[in-house]
Amino acid sequence: MKHSNFPIMLAILFTLAILSIAPLSTPAWCADSPAIARVLAAPPAADLGMSTKCAYCGMKLYVKKDTPSAEYAGKRYYFCDNSERDSFVANPEKYLHQAAKK
């Protein structure tokens, strides 16, 4: 009786063991925690037309129905575009500290 499948079985068992030890984590932007920024579907009606600054670059903007936004630590932030919003969501403290220095 040959054991030609032994290396394959060993590799499968090793992979399963590693996966059971290191659980898959969700990205920070997917988590729903007050300490982590989350993307908002749309600005609330009360904010439409409001003048504010982009939380990423500091440029003045007016909130429209399609203005990218995120919430962090109970506060809403608005952005010039989706890429700036996504960068902020990935690391909000970085951009909040930069804005405080300006």
GUKEKOL-166150 format. One record per atom (N, C-alpha, C): atom name; x, y, z. Coordinates in pm, 1 decimal, always signed. Layout:
N
<pt tornu="CA" xx="X" yy="Y" zz="Z"/>
...
% end
This chain:
102
<pt tornu="N" xx="+83.9" yy="-117.7" zz="+0.0"/>
<pt tornu="CA" xx="+0.0" yy="+0.0" zz="+0.0"/>
<pt tornu="C" xx="+89.0" yy="+124.9" zz="+0.0"/>
<pt tornu="N" xx="+76.0" yy="+206.3" zz="-102.0"/>
<pt tornu="CA" xx="+156.5" yy="+326.1" zz="-114.0"/>
<pt tornu="C" xx="+86.3" yy="+443.8" zz="-48.6"/>
<pt tornu="N" xx="+165.9" yy="+534.6" zz="+1.1"/>
<pt tornu="CA" xx="+112.4" yy="+655.4" zz="+64.1"/>
<pt tornu="C" xx="+148.2" yy="+777.1" zz="-20.8"/>
<pt tornu="N" xx="+113.2" yy="+776.0" zz="-148.5"/>
<pt tornu="CA" xx="+148.6" yy="+884.9" zz="-239.1"/>
<pt tornu="C" xx="+69.9" yy="+1012.7" zz="-210.6"/>
<pt tornu="N" xx="-41.6" yy="+1002.0" zz="-141.6"/>
<pt tornu="CA" xx="-122.2" yy="+1119.5" zz="-107.8"/>
<pt tornu="C" xx="-81.4" yy="+1180.5" zz="+25.7"/>
<pt tornu="N" xx="+14.0" yy="+1120.1" zz="+92.8"/>
<pt tornu="CA" xx="+54.9" yy="+1167.4" zz="+224.4"/>
<pt tornu="C" xx="+99.6" yy="+1314.3" zz="+224.6"/>
<pt tornu="N" xx="+184.2" yy="+1361.2" zz="+131.2"/>
<pt tornu="CA" xx="+224.8" yy="+1502.2" zz="+132.2"/>
<pt tornu="C" xx="+106.2" yy="+1598.0" zz="+111.8"/>
<pt tornu="N" xx="+13.4" yy="+1558.7" zz="+29.2"/>
<pt tornu="CA" xx="-104.5" yy="+1643.3" zz="+5.3"/>
<pt tornu="C" xx="-190.1" yy="+1651.0" zz="+131.5"/>
<pt tornu="N" xx="-212.8" yy="+1538.4" zz="+193.3"/>
<pt tornu="CA" xx="-292.8" yy="+1535.6" zz="+316.9"/>
<pt tornu="C" xx="-223.7" yy="+1614.8" zz="+427.5"/>
<pt tornu="N" xx="-93.7" yy="+1604.4" zz="+435.9"/>
<pt tornu="CA" xx="-18.0" yy="+1677.4" zz="+536.5"/>
<pt tornu="C" xx="-30.6" yy="+1828.9" zz="+512.8"/>
<pt tornu="N" xx="-22.3" yy="+1870.7" zz="+389.2"/>
<pt tornu="CA" xx="-36.1" yy="+2013.0" zz="+355.3"/>
<pt tornu="C" xx="-175.4" yy="+2064.2" zz="+389.5"/>
<pt tornu="N" xx="-277.9" yy="+1985.1" zz="+362.4"/>
<pt tornu="CA" xx="-415.7" yy="+2023.9" zz="+394.6"/>
<pt tornu="C" xx="-433.6" yy="+2036.1" zz="+545.3"/>
<pt tornu="N" xx="-384.7" yy="+1939.6" zz="+620.2"/>
<pt tornu="CA" xx="-396.3" yy="+1944.5" zz="+766.3"/>
<pt tornu="C" xx="-320.0" yy="+2063.8" zz="+824.0"/>
<pt tornu="N" xx="-204.3" yy="+2092.3" zz="+769.5"/>
<pt tornu="CA" xx="-125.6" yy="+2207.0" zz="+814.8"/>
<pt tornu="C" xx="-201.4" yy="+2337.3" zz="+789.0"/>
<pt tornu="N" xx="-258.1" yy="+2350.1" zz="+670.7"/>
<pt tornu="CA" xx="-335.2" yy="+2470.2" zz="+635.6"/>
<pt tornu="C" xx="-455.0" yy="+2487.5" zz="+727.7"/>
<pt tornu="N" xx="-526.1" yy="+2380.1" zz="+754.3"/>
<pt tornu="CA" xx="-641.7" yy="+2387.0" zz="+844.3"/>
<pt tornu="C" xx="-599.1" yy="+2424.7" zz="+985.8"/>
<pt tornu="N" xx="-487.6" yy="+2373.2" zz="+1030.0"/>
<pt tornu="CA" xx="-438.3" yy="+2407.3" zz="+1163.5"/>
<pt tornu="C" xx="-403.6" yy="+2555.3" zz="+1173.1"/>
<pt tornu="N" xx="-338.1" yy="+2609.2" zz="+1073.0"/>
<pt tornu="CA" xx="-301.2" yy="+2751.4" zz="+1071.3"/>
<pt tornu="C" xx="-426.4" yy="+2838.0" zz="+1069.2"/>
<pt tornu="N" xx="-523.2" yy="+2804.0" zz="+986.7"/>
<pt tornu="CA" xx="-646.5" yy="+2882.8" zz="+978.3"/>
<pt tornu="C" xx="-725.9" yy="+2880.6" zz="+1108.4"/>
<pt tornu="N" xx="-719.6" yy="+2771.3" zz="+1181.6"/>
<pt tornu="CA" xx="-793.5" yy="+2765.1" zz="+1308.1"/>
<pt tornu="C" xx="-723.7" yy="+2845.6" zz="+1417.1"/>
<pt tornu="N" xx="-592.0" yy="+2863.1" zz="+1406.5"/>
<pt tornu="CA" xx="-516.9" yy="+2940.8" zz="+1505.6"/>
<pt tornu="C" xx="-530.9" yy="+3089.6" zz="+1478.5"/>
<pt tornu="N" xx="-522.9" yy="+3131.1" zz="+1353.4"/>
<pt tornu="CA" xx="-527.8" yy="+3272.4" zz="+1315.9"/>
<pt tornu="C" xx="-662.2" yy="+3302.2" zz="+1251.0"/>
<pt tornu="N" xx="-761.1" yy="+3344.8" zz="+1329.9"/>
<pt tornu="CA" xx="-892.1" yy="+3372.4" zz="+1270.9"/>
<pt tornu="C" xx="-884.4" yy="+3488.8" zz="+1172.7"/>
<pt tornu="N" xx="-966.5" yy="+3482.6" zz="+1072.3"/>
<pt tornu="CA" xx="-969.3" yy="+3588.6" zz="+972.7"/>
<pt tornu="C" xx="-1027.3" yy="+3714.1" zz="+1036.9"/>
<pt tornu="N" xx="-962.8" yy="+3826.1" zz="+1016.2"/>
<pt tornu="CA" xx="-1011.9" yy="+3950.6" zz="+1074.2"/>
<pt tornu="C" xx="-1078.1" yy="+4034.7" zz="+966.7"/>
<pt tornu="N" xx="-1171.2" yy="+4120.5" zz="+1008.8"/>
<pt tornu="CA" xx="-1235.6" yy="+4212.0" zz="+915.8"/>
<pt tornu="C" xx="-1158.6" yy="+4342.1" zz="+913.0"/>
<pt tornu="N" xx="-1155.3" yy="+4407.5" zz="+800.2"/>
<pt tornu="CA" xx="-1085.4" yy="+4535.2" zz="+792.6"/>
<pt tornu="C" xx="-1146.0" yy="+4637.4" zz="+888.3"/>
<pt tornu="N" xx="-1063.2" yy="+4731.9" zz="+932.2"/>
<pt tornu="CA" xx="-1108.8" yy="+4832.2" zz="+1028.4"/>
<pt tornu="C" xx="-1228.1" yy="+4910.0" zz="+976.9"/>
<pt tornu="N" xx="-1232.4" yy="+4939.5" zz="+846.5"/>
<pt tornu="CA" xx="-1341.7" yy="+5021.6" zz="+795.2"/>
<pt tornu="C" xx="-1474.2" yy="+4946.7" zz="+792.8"/>
<pt tornu="N" xx="-1473.7" yy="+4813.9" zz="+810.7"/>
<pt tornu="CA" xx="-1597.9" yy="+4737.2" zz="+813.1"/>
<pt tornu="C" xx="-1654.8" yy="+4724.5" zz="+953.3"/>
<pt tornu="N" xx="-1575.1" yy="+4749.0" zz="+1051.7"/>
<pt tornu="CA" xx="-1619.6" yy="+4731.1" zz="+1189.7"/>
<pt tornu="C" xx="-1718.6" yy="+4839.9" zz="+1227.4"/>
<pt tornu="N" xx="-1808.2" yy="+4806.3" zz="+1318.6"/>
<pt tornu="CA" xx="-1906.6" yy="+4903.2" zz="+1365.2"/>
<pt tornu="C" xx="-1876.5" yy="+4934.7" zz="+1510.7"/>
<pt tornu="N" xx="-1784.2" yy="+5023.5" zz="+1531.4"/>
<pt tornu="CA" xx="-1740.6" yy="+5061.5" zz="+1664.8"/>
<pt tornu="C" xx="-1726.9" yy="+5212.5" zz="+1668.5"/>
<pt tornu="N" xx="-1759.1" yy="+5277.0" zz="+1780.5"/>
<pt tornu="CA" xx="-1745.6" yy="+5422.5" zz="+1785.6"/>
<pt tornu="C" xx="-1601.2" yy="+5468.0" zz="+1770.4"/>
<pt tornu="N" xx="-1505.9" yy="+5380.1" zz="+1793.6"/>
<pt tornu="CA" xx="-1364.3" yy="+5416.0" zz="+1782.4"/>
<pt tornu="C" xx="-1313.9" yy="+5406.1" zz="+1639.2"/>
<pt tornu="N" xx="-1397.4" yy="+5358.5" zz="+1547.0"/>
<pt tornu="CA" xx="-1356.9" yy="+5338.9" zz="+1408.0"/>
<pt tornu="C" xx="-1454.2" yy="+5413.7" zz="+1318.1"/>
<pt tornu="N" xx="-1401.4" yy="+5483.9" zz="+1218.6"/>
<pt tornu="CA" xx="-1486.6" yy="+5559.0" zz="+1126.9"/>
<pt tornu="C" xx="-1568.2" yy="+5464.1" zz="+1040.6"/>
<pt tornu="N" xx="-1688.8" yy="+5507.5" zz="+1006.9"/>
<pt tornu="CA" xx="-1771.6" yy="+5427.3" zz="+917.3"/>
<pt tornu="C" xx="-1829.1" yy="+5516.7" zz="+808.4"/>
<pt tornu="N" xx="-1841.6" yy="+5460.4" zz="+689.9"/>
<pt tornu="CA" xx="-1892.1" yy="+5532.9" zz="+573.9"/>
<pt tornu="C" xx="-2042.1" yy="+5551.9" zz="+589.5"/>
<pt tornu="N" xx="-2089.6" yy="+5672.3" zz="+558.6"/>
<pt tornu="CA" xx="-2233.1" yy="+5700.5" zz="+562.1"/>
<pt tornu="C" xx="-2289.3" yy="+5690.1" zz="+420.3"/>
<pt tornu="N" xx="-2411.7" yy="+5639.1" zz="+409.9"/>
<pt tornu="CA" xx="-2473.8" yy="+5621.5" zz="+279.1"/>
<pt tornu="C" xx="-2499.6" yy="+5755.9" zz="+210.9"/>
<pt tornu="N" xx="-2548.0" yy="+5852.2" zz="+287.5"/>
<pt tornu="CA" xx="-2578.1" yy="+5984.8" zz="+233.0"/>
<pt tornu="C" xx="-2585.7" yy="+6083.5" zz="+348.1"/>
<pt tornu="N" xx="-2557.7" yy="+6209.7" zz="+319.8"/>
<pt tornu="CA" xx="-2568.9" yy="+6310.0" zz="+426.3"/>
<pt tornu="C" xx="-2714.4" yy="+6325.9" zz="+469.6"/>
<pt tornu="N" xx="-2737.6" yy="+6358.1" zz="+595.8"/>
<pt tornu="CA" xx="-2874.7" yy="+6383.9" zz="+639.4"/>
<pt tornu="C" xx="-2928.6" yy="+6510.5" zz="+572.1"/>
<pt tornu="N" xx="-3057.8" yy="+6517.6" zz="+553.6"/>
<pt tornu="CA" xx="-3120.6" yy="+6631.7" zz="+486.5"/>
<pt tornu="C" xx="-3082.9" yy="+6763.6" zz="+553.0"/>
<pt tornu="N" xx="-3067.3" yy="+6764.1" zz="+684.3"/>
<pt tornu="CA" xx="-3034.8" yy="+6887.1" zz="+757.2"/>
<pt tornu="C" xx="-2897.8" yy="+6942.6" zz="+719.4"/>
<pt tornu="N" xx="-2807.4" yy="+6858.7" zz="+669.6"/>
<pt tornu="CA" xx="-2672.4" yy="+6903.7" zz="+634.5"/>
<pt tornu="C" xx="-2660.8" yy="+6952.8" zz="+490.0"/>
<pt tornu="N" xx="-2760.6" yy="+6926.4" zz="+406.4"/>
<pt tornu="CA" xx="-2753.9" yy="+6966.3" zz="+266.3"/>
<pt tornu="C" xx="-2742.1" yy="+7117.4" zz="+255.0"/>
<pt tornu="N" xx="-2646.5" yy="+7162.6" zz="+174.2"/>
<pt tornu="CA" xx="-2622.5" yy="+7305.0" zz="+155.0"/>
<pt tornu="C" xx="-2528.4" yy="+7366.5" zz="+256.9"/>
<pt tornu="N" xx="-2494.1" yy="+7291.6" zz="+360.5"/>
<pt tornu="CA" xx="-2405.9" yy="+7341.1" zz="+465.8"/>
<pt tornu="C" xx="-2264.4" yy="+7361.3" zz="+411.5"/>
<pt tornu="N" xx="-2199.0" yy="+7467.9" zz="+454.5"/>
<pt tornu="CA" xx="-2059.9" yy="+7493.2" zz="+419.3"/>
<pt tornu="C" xx="-1971.3" yy="+7428.1" zz="+525.1"/>
<pt tornu="N" xx="-1868.5" yy="+7355.8" zz="+479.7"/>
<pt tornu="CA" xx="-1776.9" yy="+7288.0" zz="+572.0"/>
<pt tornu="C" xx="-1641.5" yy="+7273.2" zz="+503.9"/>
<pt tornu="N" xx="-1548.8" yy="+7209.6" zz="+570.9"/>
<pt tornu="CA" xx="-1417.9" yy="+7180.3" zz="+513.2"/>
<pt tornu="C" xx="-1403.3" yy="+7030.0" zz="+496.7"/>
<pt tornu="N" xx="-1334.1" yy="+6991.2" zz="+391.4"/>
<pt tornu="CA" xx="-1302.1" yy="+6850.4" zz="+369.6"/>
<pt tornu="C" xx="-1211.3" yy="+6804.4" zz="+483.3"/>
<pt tornu="N" xx="-1249.2" yy="+6695.9" zz="+548.3"/>
<pt tornu="CA" xx="-1170.9" yy="+6645.4" zz="+662.1"/>
<pt tornu="C" xx="-1036.5" yy="+6588.2" zz="+618.8"/>
<pt tornu="N" xx="-1018.5" yy="+6564.9" zz="+490.0"/>
<pt tornu="CA" xx="-893.8" yy="+6508.6" zz="+439.2"/>
<pt tornu="C" xx="-796.3" yy="+6618.1" zz="+396.6"/>
<pt tornu="N" xx="-842.6" yy="+6710.0" zz="+312.3"/>
<pt tornu="CA" xx="-750.9" yy="+6809.9" zz="+255.7"/>
<pt tornu="C" xx="-775.6" yy="+6952.1" zz="+305.9"/>
<pt tornu="N" xx="-887.6" yy="+6974.9" zz="+373.1"/>
<pt tornu="CA" xx="-916.6" yy="+7106.7" zz="+428.5"/>
<pt tornu="C" xx="-982.1" yy="+7204.0" zz="+331.8"/>
<pt tornu="N" xx="-1011.1" yy="+7160.9" zz="+210.0"/>
<pt tornu="CA" xx="-1074.0" yy="+7248.5" zz="+111.8"/>
<pt tornu="C" xx="-1219.7" yy="+7276.8" zz="+150.4"/>
<pt tornu="N" xx="-1264.3" yy="+7399.2" zz="+127.6"/>
<pt tornu="CA" xx="-1402.9" yy="+7436.4" zz="+157.6"/>
<pt tornu="C" xx="-1495.6" yy="+7365.4" zz="+58.8"/>
<pt tornu="N" xx="-1608.3" yy="+7314.8" zz="+108.1"/>
<pt tornu="CA" xx="-1705.7" yy="+7250.5" zz="+21.8"/>
<pt tornu="C" xx="-1845.7" yy="+7271.7" zz="+77.2"/>
<pt tornu="N" xx="-1944.2" yy="+7252.6" zz="-10.8"/>
<pt tornu="CA" xx="-2084.4" yy="+7259.5" zz="+27.9"/>
<pt tornu="C" xx="-2142.3" yy="+7119.4" zz="+18.4"/>
<pt tornu="N" xx="-2211.6" yy="+7078.0" zz="+122.0"/>
<pt tornu="CA" xx="-2266.0" yy="+6942.7" zz="+127.5"/>
<pt tornu="C" xx="-2382.6" yy="+6929.7" zz="+30.4"/>
<pt tornu="N" xx="-2370.5" yy="+6830.9" zz="-58.6"/>
<pt tornu="CA" xx="-2477.7" yy="+6797.1" zz="-152.8"/>
<pt tornu="C" xx="-2523.2" yy="+6654.4" zz="-123.2"/>
<pt tornu="N" xx="-2627.1" yy="+6609.8" zz="-191.5"/>
<pt tornu="CA" xx="-2680.8" yy="+6476.2" zz="-163.2"/>
<pt tornu="C" xx="-2582.3" yy="+6364.5" zz="-196.0"/>
<pt tornu="N" xx="-2482.2" yy="+6391.4" zz="-281.3"/>
<pt tornu="CA" xx="-2384.4" yy="+6288.0" zz="-316.2"/>
<pt tornu="C" xx="-2245.0" yy="+6315.1" zz="-258.9"/>
<pt tornu="N" xx="-2235.1" yy="+6407.4" zz="-162.4"/>
<pt tornu="CA" xx="-2106.2" yy="+6436.8" zz="-100.1"/>
<pt tornu="C" xx="-2061.8" yy="+6317.9" zz="-15.6"/>
<pt tornu="N" xx="-1940.8" yy="+6264.4" zz="-40.0"/>
<pt tornu="CA" xx="-1892.0" yy="+6152.2" zz="+40.9"/>
<pt tornu="C" xx="-1880.4" yy="+6193.7" zz="+188.2"/>
<pt tornu="N" xx="-1921.1" yy="+6103.3" zz="+276.7"/>
<pt tornu="CA" xx="-1916.9" yy="+6135.1" zz="+419.3"/>
<pt tornu="C" xx="-1884.6" yy="+6010.8" zz="+501.5"/>
<pt tornu="N" xx="-1842.5" yy="+6037.6" zz="+623.7"/>
<pt tornu="CA" xx="-1812.6" yy="+5930.4" zz="+718.9"/>
<pt tornu="C" xx="-1842.6" yy="+5981.8" zz="+858.0"/>
<pt tornu="N" xx="-1859.6" yy="+5889.8" zz="+949.8"/>
<pt tornu="CA" xx="-1883.1" yy="+5925.4" zz="+1089.1"/>
<pt tornu="C" xx="-1771.3" yy="+5866.2" zz="+1173.4"/>
<pt tornu="N" xx="-1721.2" yy="+5948.9" zz="+1265.2"/>
<pt tornu="CA" xx="-1615.3" yy="+5903.1" zz="+1353.7"/>
<pt tornu="C" xx="-1634.8" yy="+5967.3" zz="+1489.9"/>
<pt tornu="N" xx="-1633.8" yy="+5886.1" zz="+1593.4"/>
<pt tornu="CA" xx="-1648.4" yy="+5932.9" zz="+1731.8"/>
<pt tornu="C" xx="-1770.5" yy="+6023.1" zz="+1747.2"/>
<pt tornu="N" xx="-1880.2" yy="+5984.4" zz="+1681.1"/>
<pt tornu="CA" xx="-2005.8" yy="+6057.4" zz="+1694.9"/>
<pt tornu="C" xx="-2016.0" yy="+6184.4" zz="+1612.5"/>
<pt tornu="N" xx="-1919.0" yy="+6211.6" zz="+1527.4"/>
<pt tornu="CA" xx="-1920.8" yy="+6332.8" zz="+1445.5"/>
<pt tornu="C" xx="-1916.6" yy="+6296.4" zz="+1297.6"/>
<pt tornu="N" xx="-1990.0" yy="+6373.1" zz="+1214.4"/>
<pt tornu="CA" xx="-1991.3" yy="+6353.8" zz="+1070.2"/>
<pt tornu="C" xx="-1879.6" yy="+6435.0" zz="+1006.0"/>
<pt tornu="N" xx="-1814.2" yy="+6374.3" zz="+907.7"/>
<pt tornu="CA" xx="-1709.9" yy="+6441.6" zz="+831.4"/>
<pt tornu="C" xx="-1743.0" yy="+6429.9" zz="+683.4"/>
<pt tornu="N" xx="-1709.1" yy="+6534.4" zz="+607.0"/>
<pt tornu="CA" xx="-1737.0" yy="+6537.4" zz="+463.7"/>
<pt tornu="C" xx="-1606.6" yy="+6550.8" zz="+385.5"/>
<pt tornu="N" xx="-1610.3" yy="+6503.5" zz="+258.5"/>
<pt tornu="CA" xx="-1489.5" yy="+6493.5" zz="+177.5"/>
<pt tornu="C" xx="-1514.5" yy="+6537.7" zz="+34.5"/>
<pt tornu="N" xx="-1407.5" yy="+6577.7" zz="-32.7"/>
<pt tornu="CA" xx="-1415.0" yy="+6619.3" zz="-173.3"/>
<pt tornu="C" xx="-1450.5" yy="+6501.5" zz="-264.5"/>
<pt tornu="N" xx="-1396.7" yy="+6382.9" zz="-234.5"/>
<pt tornu="CA" xx="-1424.0" yy="+6266.3" zz="-318.3"/>
<pt tornu="C" xx="-1414.5" yy="+6137.3" zz="-236.5"/>
<pt tornu="N" xx="-1452.3" yy="+6027.8" zz="-299.1"/>
<pt tornu="CA" xx="-1455.6" yy="+5898.1" zz="-230.9"/>
<pt tornu="C" xx="-1317.3" yy="+5849.4" zz="-188.7"/>
<pt tornu="N" xx="-1213.7" yy="+5878.7" zz="-268.0"/>
<pt tornu="CA" xx="-1079.8" yy="+5830.6" zz="-231.6"/>
<pt tornu="C" xx="-1030.9" yy="+5899.0" zz="-104.2"/>
<pt tornu="N" xx="-1061.4" yy="+6027.4" zz="-88.6"/>
<pt tornu="CA" xx="-1023.4" yy="+6097.1" zz="+34.5"/>
<pt tornu="C" xx="-1101.5" yy="+6040.3" zz="+153.7"/>
<pt tornu="N" xx="-1229.5" yy="+6015.8" zz="+134.0"/>
<pt tornu="CA" xx="-1310.2" yy="+5955.7" zz="+240.0"/>
<pt tornu="C" xx="-1254.8" yy="+5819.3" zz="+280.1"/>
<pt tornu="N" xx="-1219.4" yy="+5737.8" zz="+182.3"/>
<pt tornu="CA" xx="-1168.9" yy="+5603.9" zz="+211.2"/>
<pt tornu="C" xx="-1035.7" yy="+5609.3" zz="+286.6"/>
<pt tornu="N" xx="-949.7" yy="+5704.7" zz="+252.0"/>
<pt tornu="CA" xx="-823.8" yy="+5721.1" zz="+324.9"/>
<pt tornu="C" xx="-850.0" yy="+5761.9" zz="+469.9"/>
<pt tornu="N" xx="-944.4" yy="+5851.6" zz="+489.6"/>
<pt tornu="CA" xx="-981.2" yy="+5894.8" zz="+624.0"/>
<pt tornu="C" xx="-1037.1" yy="+5778.3" zz="+705.2"/>
<pt tornu="N" xx="-1126.4" yy="+5702.2" zz="+646.1"/>
<pt tornu="CA" xx="-1188.7" yy="+5588.8" zz="+715.8"/>
<pt tornu="C" xx="-1083.3" yy="+5487.3" zz="+758.5"/>
<pt tornu="N" xx="-981.7" yy="+5466.5" zz="+676.8"/>
<pt tornu="CA" xx="-876.8" yy="+5370.6" zz="+709.3"/>
<pt tornu="C" xx="-791.5" yy="+5416.1" zz="+827.3"/>
<pt tornu="N" xx="-778.2" yy="+5547.9" zz="+847.7"/>
<pt tornu="CA" xx="-693.4" yy="+5598.5" zz="+955.4"/>
<pt tornu="C" xx="-738.9" yy="+5739.4" zz="+996.4"/>
<pt tornu="N" xx="-854.5" yy="+5752.3" zz="+1061.2"/>
<pt tornu="CA" xx="-908.8" yy="+5885.6" zz="+1091.6"/>
<pt tornu="C" xx="-819.4" yy="+5970.4" zz="+1180.6"/>
<pt tornu="N" xx="-753.8" yy="+5911.0" zz="+1277.2"/>
<pt tornu="CA" xx="-669.5" yy="+5988.7" zz="+1369.1"/>
<pt tornu="C" xx="-557.1" yy="+6060.1" zz="+1295.8"/>
<pt tornu="N" xx="-504.1" yy="+5998.2" zz="+1192.3"/>
<pt tornu="CA" xx="-397.3" yy="+6059.6" zz="+1113.4"/>
<pt tornu="C" xx="-443.7" yy="+6192.8" zz="+1055.1"/>
<pt tornu="N" xx="-562.9" yy="+6193.6" zz="+997.5"/>
<pt tornu="CA" xx="-612.4" yy="+6313.7" zz="+931.6"/>
<pt tornu="C" xx="-665.9" yy="+6416.1" zz="+1029.6"/>
<pt tornu="N" xx="-719.8" yy="+6372.0" zz="+1142.0"/>
<pt tornu="CA" xx="-766.8" yy="+6466.4" zz="+1243.5"/>
<pt tornu="C" xx="-648.6" yy="+6540.5" zz="+1305.2"/>
<pt tornu="N" xx="-537.6" yy="+6471.7" zz="+1326.5"/>
<pt tornu="CA" xx="-418.2" yy="+6535.9" zz="+1381.2"/>
<pt tornu="C" xx="-358.2" yy="+6633.3" zz="+1280.8"/>
<pt tornu="N" xx="-360.3" yy="+6597.2" zz="+1151.8"/>
<pt tornu="CA" xx="-308.9" yy="+6686.7" zz="+1049.1"/>
<pt tornu="C" xx="-394.1" yy="+6812.6" zz="+1040.6"/>
<pt tornu="N" xx="-525.6" yy="+6797.9" zz="+1049.5"/>
<pt tornu="CA" xx="-616.6" yy="+6912.6" zz="+1042.5"/>
<pt tornu="C" xx="-594.9" yy="+7005.2" zz="+1161.6"/>
<pt tornu="N" xx="-564.2" yy="+6950.3" zz="+1278.1"/>
<pt tornu="CA" xx="-541.6" yy="+7031.8" zz="+1397.3"/>
<pt tornu="C" xx="-416.1" yy="+7115.8" zz="+1384.3"/>
<pt tornu="N" xx="-318.2" yy="+7068.5" zz="+1306.5"/>
<pt tornu="CA" xx="-192.3" yy="+7139.9" zz="+1287.9"/>
<pt tornu="C" xx="-205.9" yy="+7256.6" zz="+1189.5"/>
<pt tornu="N" xx="-307.2" yy="+7251.7" zz="+1101.7"/>
<pt tornu="CA" xx="-323.6" yy="+7355.1" zz="+997.6"/>
<pt tornu="C" xx="-377.0" yy="+7483.3" zz="+1054.7"/>
% end
